[in-house]
C-alpha cells in the first residue's frame, strides 16, 4: 500500500500551527515565572520574608509553565500522528 504525500494545503496548515506553537511557548515559560515571582513578591511584602517566597513561587510558576508546555507538545504530537494540525 503506498501512502500519498500530504496536500499543500494540509502541509501549510501544519507549518502554520507549528510556527504558532513555537511563538507561543516562550511566553508560557516567562509568563509563568513572572506571575509566580510577582505573587511571591506580594507574599514576601505581606509576611516580611524577602526574597524567599518570591524565589520559591517564581520557581513553581516556571515549573507550571514547563508542565503546560509538555502537555501542549504531547497533545500536538498526538494530533500530528492522526494527520490533524490543530488541537
PyMOL commands that set and color helices and strands:
alter all, ss='L'
color gray80, all
select helices_A, chain A and resi 8-47+52-82
alter helices_A, ss='H'
color red, helices_A
deselect
rebuild
show_as cartoon
